[in-house]
Amino acid sequence: GHSEFSGHHGTWMPNDKKAQVFDKQYYQELVARAWTPRVLSEEPFLQDWTTGPLDNSKPKMMLNTDVCLFYDVQTSAPCCTRADITDENGASRCNTFGGQQMDQCALLGSTHPRWEAAQAVRKYLGGSGPNENNDDFYQAFKLAWYKATINGMDNLKPLMDTC
């Protein structure tokens, strides 16, 4: 994101080039990192989630809509997605929110309205732990792309090579 256009600065990967790779890394970043809320503005209220040093010039960032795919942040906020991760000194990787250490964000439970989203994240991860298995993610995208591009379109024409 770019703060000039959306009010949010950063991307969910260490750099823009890695964020443009079409694979399931988005889901791995979502569940593997300690994401904490970052208030960008009080009026109008603007919040996103960040991981790593707060003074980073290129912060890793996710929106509420990203974090809500897997975590119940409405009932457990302010919270940290991975309170179990520590740095080399044994301190929590969770930043503090208003000076208080944050608890672990609750995972979406099977009775939560977004349970299907959490199940999809688990499926797209392709197993437990980091791996290169993108099959479920690619298959789901293939089906979604097919539906999106043929829905009500029966007279599509090929793109021209030049303008």
ChimeraX commands (.cxc) that place a marker at each C-alpha (Angstrom):
marker #1 position 0.00,0.00,0.00 radius 0.5
marker #1 position 0.98,3.60,-0.46 radius 0.5
marker #1 position -0.01,6.15,2.17 radius 0.5
marker #1 position -0.77,8.78,-0.48 radius 0.5
marker #1 position -3.48,6.63,-2.08 radius 0.5
marker #1 position -4.90,4.45,0.68 radius 0.5
marker #1 position -3.54,5.89,3.91 radius 0.5
marker #1 position -1.64,2.64,4.50 radius 0.5
marker #1 position 2.10,2.32,3.95 radius 0.5
marker #1 position 3.74,-1.04,3.35 radius 0.5
marker #1 position 3.15,-4.47,1.90 radius 0.5
marker #1 position 2.84,-7.91,3.47 radius 0.5
marker #1 position 6.24,-9.00,2.14 radius 0.5
marker #1 position 9.75,-7.63,2.80 radius 0.5
marker #1 position 9.69,-5.83,-0.57 radius 0.5
marker #1 position 7.38,-5.01,-3.46 radius 0.5
marker #1 position 9.04,-7.49,-5.85 radius 0.5
marker #1 position 8.34,-10.45,-3.52 radius 0.5
marker #1 position 4.76,-9.25,-3.02 radius 0.5
marker #1 position 4.17,-9.50,-6.78 radius 0.5
marker #1 position 4.96,-13.23,-6.95 radius 0.5
marker #1 position 1.74,-15.15,-7.56 radius 0.5
marker #1 position 1.76,-17.89,-4.92 radius 0.5
marker #1 position 0.43,-18.71,-1.47 radius 0.5
marker #1 position 3.09,-16.73,0.42 radius 0.5
marker #1 position 0.37,-14.26,1.50 radius 0.5
marker #1 position -1.25,-17.00,3.60 radius 0.5
marker #1 position 2.09,-18.09,5.06 radius 0.5
marker #1 position 2.86,-14.51,6.08 radius 0.5
marker #1 position -0.59,-14.16,7.63 radius 0.5
marker #1 position -0.18,-17.12,9.99 radius 0.5
marker #1 position 3.60,-17.17,10.57 radius 0.5
marker #1 position 4.26,-13.61,11.71 radius 0.5
marker #1 position 3.39,-11.64,14.85 radius 0.5
marker #1 position 1.00,-9.01,13.41 radius 0.5
marker #1 position 0.00,-6.20,15.77 radius 0.5
marker #1 position -2.41,-3.29,15.30 radius 0.5
marker #1 position -0.95,0.04,14.18 radius 0.5
marker #1 position -3.08,3.17,14.53 radius 0.5
marker #1 position -2.22,5.57,11.71 radius 0.5
marker #1 position -4.82,8.21,12.42 radius 0.5
marker #1 position -7.34,8.96,15.14 radius 0.5
marker #1 position -9.54,11.30,13.05 radius 0.5
marker #1 position -10.56,9.75,10.80 radius 0.5
marker #1 position -9.69,6.48,12.51 radius 0.5
marker #1 position -7.28,4.47,10.39 radius 0.5
marker #1 position -5.72,1.20,11.57 radius 0.5
marker #1 position -3.79,-1.62,9.97 radius 0.5
marker #1 position -1.50,-4.41,11.20 radius 0.5
marker #1 position 2.27,-4.47,11.13 radius 0.5
marker #1 position 5.09,-6.84,12.02 radius 0.5
marker #1 position 8.70,-6.09,12.78 radius 0.5
marker #1 position 10.25,-2.84,13.96 radius 0.5
marker #1 position 7.81,0.08,14.17 radius 0.5
marker #1 position 10.42,2.53,12.83 radius 0.5
marker #1 position 10.97,0.54,9.62 radius 0.5
marker #1 position 10.84,2.75,6.50 radius 0.5
marker #1 position 9.31,-0.16,4.50 radius 0.5
marker #1 position 7.05,-1.83,7.07 radius 0.5
marker #1 position 5.29,-5.11,6.46 radius 0.5
marker #1 position 1.58,-4.38,6.62 radius 0.5
marker #1 position -1.80,-6.12,6.41 radius 0.5
marker #1 position -5.27,-4.65,6.61 radius 0.5
marker #1 position -8.02,-5.61,9.07 radius 0.5
marker #1 position -9.68,-7.51,6.22 radius 0.5
marker #1 position -6.53,-9.64,5.81 radius 0.5
marker #1 position -6.08,-10.49,9.50 radius 0.5
marker #1 position -9.82,-11.19,9.89 radius 0.5
marker #1 position -9.54,-14.13,7.47 radius 0.5
marker #1 position -7.94,-16.23,10.22 radius 0.5
marker #1 position -8.21,-14.36,13.54 radius 0.5
marker #1 position -11.17,-13.08,15.56 radius 0.5
marker #1 position -9.87,-9.58,16.20 radius 0.5
marker #1 position -13.29,-8.13,17.03 radius 0.5
marker #1 position -13.58,-10.00,20.33 radius 0.5
marker #1 position -9.90,-10.12,21.30 radius 0.5
marker #1 position -8.52,-6.72,20.19 radius 0.5
marker #1 position -6.07,-5.24,20.76 radius 0.5
marker #1 position -4.20,-8.47,20.23 radius 0.5
marker #1 position -1.21,-10.01,18.50 radius 0.5
marker #1 position -1.59,-12.82,15.98 radius 0.5
marker #1 position 1.42,-14.78,17.27 radius 0.5
marker #1 position 2.13,-13.97,20.91 radius 0.5
marker #1 position 4.19,-17.18,21.05 radius 0.5
marker #1 position 7.01,-15.83,18.84 radius 0.5
marker #1 position 10.02,-14.31,20.61 radius 0.5
marker #1 position 13.11,-12.44,19.47 radius 0.5
marker #1 position 16.73,-13.45,20.09 radius 0.5
marker #1 position 16.51,-12.02,23.64 radius 0.5
marker #1 position 13.39,-14.02,24.51 radius 0.5
marker #1 position 11.09,-10.99,24.36 radius 0.5
marker #1 position 7.74,-11.22,22.59 radius 0.5
marker #1 position 7.74,-10.10,18.97 radius 0.5
marker #1 position 4.40,-8.44,19.65 radius 0.5
marker #1 position 4.67,-4.67,19.80 radius 0.5
marker #1 position 2.91,-2.98,22.66 radius 0.5
marker #1 position -0.41,-1.22,22.11 radius 0.5
marker #1 position -0.68,1.93,24.23 radius 0.5
marker #1 position 2.12,0.62,26.47 radius 0.5
marker #1 position 0.42,-2.70,27.29 radius 0.5
marker #1 position 1.60,-6.10,26.10 radius 0.5
marker #1 position -0.99,-7.74,23.88 radius 0.5
marker #1 position -2.56,-11.16,24.26 radius 0.5
marker #1 position -2.85,-13.72,21.48 radius 0.5
marker #1 position -5.64,-12.99,18.98 radius 0.5
marker #1 position -8.32,-15.68,19.09 radius 0.5
marker #1 position -8.48,-18.02,16.10 radius 0.5
marker #1 position -11.80,-18.20,14.30 radius 0.5
marker #1 position -13.83,-21.06,15.78 radius 0.5
marker #1 position -16.11,-23.48,13.94 radius 0.5
marker #1 position -19.24,-21.53,14.95 radius 0.5
marker #1 position -17.87,-18.18,13.74 radius 0.5
marker #1 position -19.45,-16.73,10.55 radius 0.5
marker #1 position -15.98,-16.53,8.93 radius 0.5
marker #1 position -15.05,-20.15,9.73 radius 0.5
marker #1 position -15.02,-21.01,6.00 radius 0.5
marker #1 position -12.42,-18.30,5.39 radius 0.5
marker #1 position -10.15,-19.72,8.11 radius 0.5
marker #1 position -10.56,-23.19,6.62 radius 0.5
marker #1 position -9.59,-21.85,3.19 radius 0.5
marker #1 position -6.43,-20.26,4.66 radius 0.5
marker #1 position -5.49,-23.62,6.19 radius 0.5
marker #1 position -6.13,-25.38,2.87 radius 0.5
marker #1 position -4.12,-22.86,0.83 radius 0.5
marker #1 position -1.16,-23.27,3.19 radius 0.5
marker #1 position -0.77,-26.72,1.64 radius 0.5
marker #1 position 0.15,-28.51,4.84 radius 0.5
marker #1 position 1.60,-27.76,8.24 radius 0.5
marker #1 position 4.71,-25.63,8.19 radius 0.5
marker #1 position 6.34,-23.74,5.32 radius 0.5
marker #1 position 6.37,-25.60,2.01 radius 0.5
marker #1 position 6.22,-25.00,-1.73 radius 0.5
marker #1 position 2.85,-26.71,-2.30 radius 0.5
marker #1 position 0.73,-24.15,-4.16 radius 0.5
marker #1 position -1.68,-26.68,-5.70 radius 0.5
marker #1 position -4.80,-25.90,-3.64 radius 0.5
marker #1 position -4.25,-22.15,-4.02 radius 0.5
marker #1 position -3.75,-22.40,-7.79 radius 0.5
marker #1 position -6.79,-24.68,-8.23 radius 0.5
marker #1 position -9.04,-22.32,-6.26 radius 0.5
marker #1 position -7.78,-19.33,-8.25 radius 0.5
marker #1 position -8.27,-21.16,-11.54 radius 0.5
marker #1 position -11.92,-21.86,-10.69 radius 0.5
marker #1 position -12.56,-18.31,-9.41 radius 0.5
marker #1 position -10.90,-16.78,-12.49 radius 0.5
marker #1 position -12.97,-18.99,-14.79 radius 0.5
marker #1 position -16.21,-17.98,-13.07 radius 0.5
marker #1 position -15.26,-14.29,-13.03 radius 0.5
marker #1 position -14.35,-14.16,-16.70 radius 0.5
marker #1 position -17.24,-16.13,-18.19 radius 0.5
marker #1 position -20.11,-14.94,-15.99 radius 0.5
marker #1 position -22.53,-13.35,-18.44 radius 0.5
marker #1 position -19.90,-12.90,-21.12 radius 0.5
marker #1 position -20.69,-14.76,-24.30 radius 0.5
marker #1 position -19.31,-12.31,-26.85 radius 0.5
marker #1 position -15.76,-11.60,-25.68 radius 0.5
marker #1 position -13.31,-10.64,-28.40 radius 0.5
marker #1 position -9.52,-11.13,-28.43 radius 0.5
marker #1 position -7.31,-8.24,-27.33 radius 0.5
marker #1 position -5.66,-6.22,-30.08 radius 0.5
marker #1 position -1.86,-6.36,-30.33 radius 0.5
marker #1 position -1.64,-2.56,-30.63 radius 0.5
marker #1 position -3.85,0.44,-29.90 radius 0.5
marker link #1:1,2 radius 0.2
marker link #1:2,3 radius 0.2
marker link #1:3,4 radius 0.2
marker link #1:4,5 radius 0.2
marker link #1:5,6 radius 0.2
marker link #1:6,7 radius 0.2
marker link #1:7,8 radius 0.2
marker link #1:8,9 radius 0.2
marker link #1:9,10 radius 0.2
marker link #1:10,11 radius 0.2
marker link #1:11,12 radius 0.2
marker link #1:12,13 radius 0.2
marker link #1:13,14 radius 0.2
marker link #1:14,15 radius 0.2
marker link #1:15,16 radius 0.2
marker link #1:16,17 radius 0.2
marker link #1:17,18 radius 0.2
marker link #1:18,19 radius 0.2
marker link #1:19,20 radius 0.2
marker link #1:20,21 radius 0.2
marker link #1:21,22 radius 0.2
marker link #1:22,23 radius 0.2
marker link #1:23,24 radius 0.2
marker link #1:24,25 radius 0.2
marker link #1:25,26 radius 0.2
marker link #1:26,27 radius 0.2
marker link #1:27,28 radius 0.2
marker link #1:28,29 radius 0.2
marker link #1:29,30 radius 0.2
marker link #1:30,31 radius 0.2
marker link #1:31,32 radius 0.2
marker link #1:32,33 radius 0.2
marker link #1:33,34 radius 0.2
marker link #1:34,35 radius 0.2
marker link #1:35,36 radius 0.2
marker link #1:36,37 radius 0.2
marker link #1:37,38 radius 0.2
marker link #1:38,39 radius 0.2
marker link #1:39,40 radius 0.2
marker link #1:40,41 radius 0.2
marker link #1:41,42 radius 0.2
marker link #1:42,43 radius 0.2
marker link #1:43,44 radius 0.2
marker link #1:44,45 radius 0.2
marker link #1:45,46 radius 0.2
marker link #1:46,47 radius 0.2
marker link #1:47,48 radius 0.2
marker link #1:48,49 radius 0.2
marker link #1:49,50 radius 0.2
marker link #1:50,51 radius 0.2
marker link #1:51,52 radius 0.2
marker link #1:52,53 radius 0.2
marker link #1:53,54 radius 0.2
marker link #1:54,55 radius 0.2
marker link #1:55,56 radius 0.2
marker link #1:56,57 radius 0.2
marker link #1:57,58 radius 0.2
marker link #1:58,59 radius 0.2
marker link #1:59,60 radius 0.2
marker link #1:60,61 radius 0.2
marker link #1:61,62 radius 0.2
marker link #1:62,63 radius 0.2
marker link #1:63,64 radius 0.2
marker link #1:64,65 radius 0.2
marker link #1:65,66 radius 0.2
marker link #1:66,67 radius 0.2
marker link #1:67,68 radius 0.2
marker link #1:68,69 radius 0.2
marker link #1:69,70 radius 0.2
marker link #1:70,71 radius 0.2
marker link #1:71,72 radius 0.2
marker link #1:72,73 radius 0.2
marker link #1:73,74 radius 0.2
marker link #1:74,75 radius 0.2
marker link #1:75,76 radius 0.2
marker link #1:76,77 radius 0.2
marker link #1:77,78 radius 0.2
marker link #1:78,79 radius 0.2
marker link #1:79,80 radius 0.2
marker link #1:80,81 radius 0.2
marker link #1:81,82 radius 0.2
marker link #1:82,83 radius 0.2
marker link #1:83,84 radius 0.2
marker link #1:84,85 radius 0.2
marker link #1:85,86 radius 0.2
marker link #1:86,87 radius 0.2
marker link #1:87,88 radius 0.2
marker link #1:88,89 radius 0.2
marker link #1:89,90 radius 0.2
marker link #1:90,91 radius 0.2
marker link #1:91,92 radius 0.2
marker link #1:92,93 radius 0.2
marker link #1:93,94 radius 0.2
marker link #1:94,95 radius 0.2
marker link #1:95,96 radius 0.2
marker link #1:96,97 radius 0.2
marker link #1:97,98 radius 0.2
marker link #1:98,99 radius 0.2
marker link #1:99,100 radius 0.2
marker link #1:100,101 radius 0.2
marker link #1:101,102 radius 0.2
marker link #1:102,103 radius 0.2
marker link #1:103,104 radius 0.2
marker link #1:104,105 radius 0.2
marker link #1:105,106 radius 0.2
marker link #1:106,107 radius 0.2
marker link #1:107,108 radius 0.2
marker link #1:108,109 radius 0.2
marker link #1:109,110 radius 0.2
marker link #1:110,111 radius 0.2
marker link #1:111,112 radius 0.2
marker link #1:112,113 radius 0.2
marker link #1:113,114 radius 0.2
marker link #1:114,115 radius 0.2
marker link #1:115,116 radius 0.2
marker link #1:116,117 radius 0.2
marker link #1:117,118 radius 0.2
marker link #1:118,119 radius 0.2
marker link #1:119,120 radius 0.2
marker link #1:120,121 radius 0.2
marker link #1:121,122 radius 0.2
marker link #1:122,123 radius 0.2
marker link #1:123,124 radius 0.2
marker link #1:124,125 radius 0.2
marker link #1:125,126 radius 0.2
marker link #1:126,127 radius 0.2
marker link #1:127,128 radius 0.2
marker link #1:128,129 radius 0.2
marker link #1:129,130 radius 0.2
marker link #1:130,131 radius 0.2
marker link #1:131,132 radius 0.2
marker link #1:132,133 radius 0.2
marker link #1:133,134 radius 0.2
marker link #1:134,135 radius 0.2
marker link #1:135,136 radius 0.2
marker link #1:136,137 radius 0.2
marker link #1:137,138 radius 0.2
marker link #1:138,139 radius 0.2
marker link #1:139,140 radius 0.2
marker link #1:140,141 radius 0.2
marker link #1:141,142 radius 0.2
marker link #1:142,143 radius 0.2
marker link #1:143,144 radius 0.2
marker link #1:144,145 radius 0.2
marker link #1:145,146 radius 0.2
marker link #1:146,147 radius 0.2
marker link #1:147,148 radius 0.2
marker link #1:148,149 radius 0.2
marker link #1:149,150 radius 0.2
marker link #1:150,151 radius 0.2
marker link #1:151,152 radius 0.2
marker link #1:152,153 radius 0.2
marker link #1:153,154 radius 0.2
marker link #1:154,155 radius 0.2
marker link #1:155,156 radius 0.2
marker link #1:156,157 radius 0.2
marker link #1:157,158 radius 0.2
marker link #1:158,159 radius 0.2
marker link #1:159,160 radius 0.2
marker link #1:160,161 radius 0.2
marker link #1:161,162 radius 0.2
marker link #1:162,163 radius 0.2
view
